[in-house]
Amino acid sequence: MAKTTALIPEQRRQQILRHLRAEQVLSYRQITELLGISQMTARRDVALLAEQGRVRATQGGATLVTRLLNEPRRAEKAVTGLPEKKAIARAAAELVTDSMTIYLDAGTTVQAMRPYLEEHTGLTVVSNDLSTVLAFLDHPSVDLISVGGRVDPDNQSTIGRLAGLTLAELSLDLAFLSSSSWDARHGVTTPVEAKIEAKRAAMGSATTTVLLADSGKFGRFAKYRVLSLDELDTVICDPALDESDAERIEGLGVEVVRAPLP
């Protein structure tokens, strides 16, 4: 491919975006070769594009920020990223102490907390996730509250205004939220508008809000914003989240926990 030279800065950045749409990921070396520019210029252009939320800077280059058009079905999510989910769930459970009231958002990562809460006593567990509710039926001491509302069959959860109204009437110590798309600029997003109300109501009712989301979901965004990352207290992710991304999130005043894999 021919090198592109004598471009003004915005033209260079548009070329980077064009190449990323084709390749998804580019190293700084590839960018310098494709555009005929120095590595310092390539890094500067990528940094600016990252600030604009158009790309995500990685340790060795850049990857395209992608739009999530549809929420994956629960059956798909249940069989992917299992080591990451286990690590994130274990780290999340360490925040829970006896006699707390906690909200467990819909999602397989949040549901994975169940084995790590077996020994806790006096817990009140609130969830809009039908599978999570079923998983806690055999817990020896949990006071279980199932959030009502319109049922989303694909994700086996309740959503919409009724779910939000229920959560707004509770007082929560911890709200554990999930998301299939999140990044530093767009925050936590969803392609399903009806999911927003329950998540925001849970956050509004909680003393502390924690996002559980693996690094594979970072750098994606959907059309509906649920919340900005600076509204969170903590993000629990896996070790693959890039150090620069973790530092950027921490710069928003959010604690980042990269849970070690088992």
C-alpha positions as CSV (number, residue, x, y, z in Angstrom):
1,M,0.0,0.0,0.0
2,A,1.4,3.4,-1.0
3,K,2.5,5.8,1.8
4,T,0.5,8.9,2.4
5,T,2.6,12.1,2.7
6,A,2.2,15.8,3.1
7,L,-1.1,15.6,4.9
8,I,-2.4,18.1,7.4
9,P,-3.0,16.6,10.9
10,E,-6.7,16.0,10.5
11,Q,-6.1,14.3,7.2
12,R,-3.5,12.0,8.9
13,R,-6.0,11.1,11.6
14,Q,-8.7,10.3,9.0
15,Q,-6.2,8.0,7.3
16,I,-5.5,6.2,10.5
17,L,-9.2,5.7,11.1
18,R,-9.6,4.4,7.5
19,H,-6.9,1.9,8.0
20,L,-8.3,0.8,11.3
21,R,-11.7,0.2,9.8
22,A,-10.0,-2.2,7.5
23,E,-7.6,-3.8,10.0
24,Q,-9.3,-3.2,13.4
25,V,-5.9,-3.1,15.1
26,L,-2.7,-1.3,14.0
27,S,0.8,-1.1,15.7
28,Y,2.6,2.2,15.8
29,R,5.1,0.7,13.4
30,Q,2.3,-0.1,10.9
31,I,1.0,3.5,11.2
32,T,4.4,5.0,10.5
33,E,4.9,2.8,7.5
34,L,1.4,3.4,6.1
35,L,1.5,7.2,6.5
36,G,5.2,7.9,6.1
37,I,5.3,9.7,9.5
38,S,7.5,9.5,12.6
39,Q,6.5,7.3,15.5
40,M,6.2,10.4,17.7
41,T,3.7,11.8,15.3
42,A,1.8,8.5,15.1
43,R,1.6,8.4,18.9
44,R,0.5,12.0,19.1
45,D,-2.3,11.4,16.5
46,V,-3.5,8.2,18.3
47,A,-3.5,10.0,21.6
48,L,-5.7,12.7,20.2
49,L,-8.1,10.2,18.6
50,A,-8.3,8.4,21.9
51,E,-9.2,11.6,23.7
52,Q,-12.0,12.1,21.1
53,G,-13.2,8.5,21.8
54,R,-12.7,7.4,18.2
55,V,-9.9,4.9,18.9
56,R,-8.5,3.1,21.9
57,A,-4.8,3.4,22.5
58,T,-3.0,0.2,23.4
59,Q,0.5,-0.4,24.6
60,G,1.8,-0.9,21.1
61,G,-0.6,0.9,18.9
62,A,-4.4,1.5,18.5
63,T,-7.6,-0.4,18.0
64,L,-10.9,0.9,16.7
65,V,-13.7,1.8,19.1
66,T,-16.6,-0.3,17.9
67,R,-20.4,0.2,18.2
68,L,-22.4,-2.6,19.8
69,L,-25.7,-2.8,17.8
70,N,-27.3,-5.8,19.6
71,E,-27.1,-7.2,23.0
72,P,-25.6,-10.8,22.9
73,R,-28.0,-13.5,24.0
74,R,-27.5,-15.0,27.4
75,A,-26.7,-18.4,25.9
76,E,-23.8,-16.8,24.0
77,K,-22.4,-15.0,27.0
78,A,-22.7,-18.0,29.3
79,V,-19.9,-19.9,27.4
80,T,-17.4,-17.1,26.8
81,G,-14.6,-15.6,28.9
82,L,-15.2,-18.1,31.8
83,P,-11.8,-17.6,33.5
84,E,-12.2,-13.8,33.4
85,K,-15.7,-14.0,34.8
86,K,-14.6,-16.3,37.6
87,A,-11.7,-13.9,38.5
88,I,-13.9,-10.8,38.4
89,A,-16.7,-12.5,40.4
90,R,-14.3,-13.6,43.1
91,A,-12.8,-10.1,43.5
92,A,-16.3,-8.6,43.6
93,A,-17.4,-11.0,46.3
94,E,-14.5,-9.8,48.5
95,L,-16.3,-6.5,48.8
96,V,-19.3,-8.1,50.4
97,T,-19.6,-8.5,54.2
98,D,-22.2,-10.2,56.3
99,S,-25.6,-8.5,56.7
100,M,-25.2,-6.3,53.6
101,T,-28.0,-5.6,51.2
102,I,-26.6,-6.0,47.6
103,Y,-27.9,-5.7,44.1
104,L,-26.8,-8.2,41.5
105,D,-27.5,-6.9,38.0
106,A,-28.5,-9.1,35.1
107,G,-25.5,-10.9,33.6
108,T,-23.4,-14.0,33.7
109,T,-20.4,-12.3,35.2
110,V,-22.5,-11.0,38.1
111,Q,-24.2,-14.4,38.5
112,A,-20.7,-16.0,38.8
113,M,-20.5,-14.3,42.3
114,R,-22.9,-16.9,43.7
115,P,-20.4,-19.6,44.8
116,Y,-18.2,-17.0,46.6
117,L,-21.1,-15.8,48.7
118,E,-22.0,-19.2,50.1
119,E,-20.6,-18.6,53.6
120,H,-22.0,-15.1,54.1
121,T,-24.8,-14.7,56.6
122,G,-27.6,-12.2,56.9
123,L,-27.3,-11.1,53.3
124,T,-30.2,-9.5,51.4
125,V,-29.7,-10.2,47.7
126,V,-31.7,-8.2,45.2
127,S,-31.6,-9.1,41.5
128,N,-33.5,-8.6,38.3
129,D,-31.8,-11.6,36.8
130,L,-34.0,-14.7,36.8
131,S,-31.1,-17.1,36.7
132,T,-29.4,-15.4,39.5
133,V,-32.5,-15.5,41.6
134,L,-32.8,-19.3,41.0
135,A,-29.2,-19.8,41.9
136,F,-29.7,-18.2,45.3
137,L,-32.8,-20.3,46.2
138,D,-30.6,-22.9,47.9
139,H,-28.5,-20.4,49.9
140,P,-28.8,-21.2,53.6
141,S,-29.4,-17.7,54.9
142,V,-30.1,-15.1,52.1
143,D,-33.2,-12.9,52.2
144,L,-33.9,-12.9,48.4
145,I,-35.7,-10.1,46.6
146,S,-36.7,-10.7,43.0
147,V,-37.2,-7.5,41.0
148,G,-40.3,-7.5,38.9
149,G,-40.9,-5.9,35.6
150,R,-41.1,-6.7,31.9
151,V,-39.2,-9.9,31.1
152,D,-36.4,-9.8,28.5
153,P,-36.4,-13.5,27.3
154,D,-33.0,-13.2,25.5
155,N,-31.2,-12.2,28.7
156,Q,-33.6,-13.8,31.2
157,S,-34.0,-10.6,33.2
158,T,-36.6,-8.0,34.1
159,I,-36.3,-4.5,32.6
160,G,-38.2,-1.3,32.2
161,R,-40.1,1.1,34.5
162,L,-41.5,-1.4,36.9
163,A,-38.0,-2.8,37.7
164,G,-36.7,0.8,38.2
165,L,-39.6,1.7,40.6
166,T,-38.9,-1.4,42.8
167,L,-35.2,-0.6,43.0
168,A,-35.8,3.0,43.8
169,E,-37.7,1.9,47.0
170,L,-34.7,0.0,48.4
171,S,-31.6,1.0,50.3
172,L,-28.6,-0.9,49.0
173,D,-25.1,-1.2,50.4
174,L,-23.5,-2.3,47.1
175,A,-24.8,-2.4,43.5
176,F,-22.9,-4.7,41.2
177,L,-23.7,-3.6,37.6
178,S,-22.9,-5.4,34.4
179,S,-22.5,-4.2,30.8
180,S,-21.7,-5.5,27.3
181,S,-20.1,-2.2,26.3
182,W,-18.0,0.4,28.2
183,D,-15.2,2.8,27.6
184,A,-13.7,5.9,29.1
185,R,-15.4,8.4,26.8
186,H,-18.9,6.9,26.4
187,G,-19.1,5.3,29.8
188,V,-21.5,2.4,30.3
189,T,-23.8,2.0,27.4
190,T,-26.5,-0.4,26.1
191,P,-28.3,-1.0,22.8
192,V,-31.5,-1.7,24.8
193,E,-33.2,1.5,26.2
194,A,-35.4,-0.5,28.6
195,K,-32.3,-1.6,30.6
196,I,-31.3,1.9,31.6
197,E,-33.9,2.6,34.3
198,A,-33.1,-0.4,36.5
199,K,-29.4,0.2,36.3
200,R,-29.7,3.9,37.2
201,A,-32.2,3.2,39.9
202,A,-29.9,0.6,41.5
203,M,-27.0,3.1,41.4
204,G,-29.2,5.8,42.9
205,S,-30.2,3.5,45.8
206,A,-26.7,2.2,46.5
207,T,-24.0,3.6,48.8
208,T,-21.3,2.1,46.5
209,T,-21.6,1.1,42.8
210,V,-19.3,-1.4,41.2
211,L,-19.1,-2.3,37.5
212,L,-18.1,-5.9,36.6
213,A,-17.0,-6.0,33.0
214,D,-14.2,-7.8,31.3
215,S,-11.6,-6.1,29.0
216,G,-13.1,-7.6,25.9
217,K,-16.1,-5.3,26.3
218,F,-13.9,-2.2,26.8
219,G,-13.7,0.0,23.8
220,R,-17.3,-0.8,22.6
221,F,-20.2,1.5,22.9
222,A,-23.9,1.4,22.2
223,K,-26.4,4.1,21.4
224,Y,-27.9,4.6,24.9
225,R,-25.7,5.9,27.7
226,V,-26.5,4.4,31.1
227,L,-23.9,6.3,33.1
228,S,-20.5,8.0,32.9
229,L,-17.6,6.1,34.4
230,D,-16.9,8.8,36.9
231,E,-20.3,8.0,38.5
232,L,-18.9,4.6,39.5
233,D,-16.9,3.9,42.6
234,T,-15.0,0.8,41.4
235,V,-14.5,-1.1,38.2
236,I,-13.5,-4.8,38.4
237,C,-11.9,-6.1,35.2
238,D,-9.4,-8.8,34.2
239,P,-5.6,-8.3,33.8
240,A,-5.9,-7.8,30.0
241,L,-7.2,-4.3,30.4
242,D,-4.4,-2.1,29.1
243,E,-2.4,-0.1,31.7
244,S,-3.0,3.1,29.9
245,D,-6.8,2.5,29.9
246,A,-6.7,1.7,33.6
247,E,-4.8,4.9,34.4
248,R,-7.3,6.9,32.3
249,I,-10.2,5.4,34.3
250,E,-8.4,6.0,37.6
251,G,-7.9,9.6,36.5
252,L,-11.7,9.9,36.7
253,G,-11.6,9.1,40.4
254,V,-12.6,5.5,39.9
255,E,-10.8,2.6,41.6
256,V,-9.8,-0.1,39.0
257,V,-9.3,-3.7,40.1
258,R,-7.7,-6.0,37.6
259,A,-8.5,-9.4,39.1
260,P,-5.8,-12.0,38.6
261,L,-6.9,-15.1,36.6
262,P,-7.2,-18.4,38.5
